[in-house]
Amino acid sequence: MRCPGQDWSQWTGEFAFETPCPKCDAAVEFFKDETSGRCPKCGHRFQNPRISFDCAKWCSFAEECLGFVPEREVTADPGEGTLAGRLIRAVKDEFDAEQGRIAKALVVFHQARELLSKEGGDPRIILAAALSLEVAAGKPGQSVTSALAPPGRIQPTARARQMLEEVGLDRDTTDCVCHVVDSLREGKQLDTIEFRVVSDSAFLAKMAAARDSGGDPDKLLEVAEDRLKTESGKQRARRLFRRPPAESK
């Protein structure tokens, strides 16, 4: 299922544009639904000054997917009344003081929301699965985002399913979410856009953590190009691991 509001062929008007970098004035290209970008000249990352989600004007899942509707003020985080907002609150309650695990879940969610806007798919499945991965990992230290958990050490996803039901997700969608999460944790492959987007989101989060820990961007990009399943995921990896000019070899 491809969300028509996030299908480029359905967009009208300008969907990509250039804006000057606030640091060096070089041209930086943005897609209209992209939240931030990095300057190819100086490496400075800044917010998209013209971000637009036109699908929110008519899509019945806009608030669940994006966390806002166009008549209301857009905030950085989804509102607590949205599906995403309720799930984020549930994840925070689940981990309480474990800020590192909350952060991992939110990084995967952020990556998923970015890829969803390019690749499409059911936003309820993708965003719920992205936020359920860390919960489904079970005990502390068994984060699914760190290795996508090897077979034989898999914890049940019963708590993740319970969380999804508690926030009001319907049974059919919950089953789909758990199927994606279970498949990822067991190393299985599903031929669905939802699986590919969530898989790439988890992998990008893992690679970003490795970069922040001092990993070599060139090697990380080589791994990402081989492992990522969507073209949008590969494009994000190229931006994520692109060296600023001063660091280029």
Helices and strands as residue ranges (DSSP letters): G 4-6, G 8-10, E 16-20, E 27-31, E 36-38, E 45-47, G 54-57, H 62-66, H 83-95, H 99-119, H 123-136, H 144-147, H 158-166, H 171-186, H 193-212, H 217-227, H 231-240, G 245-247
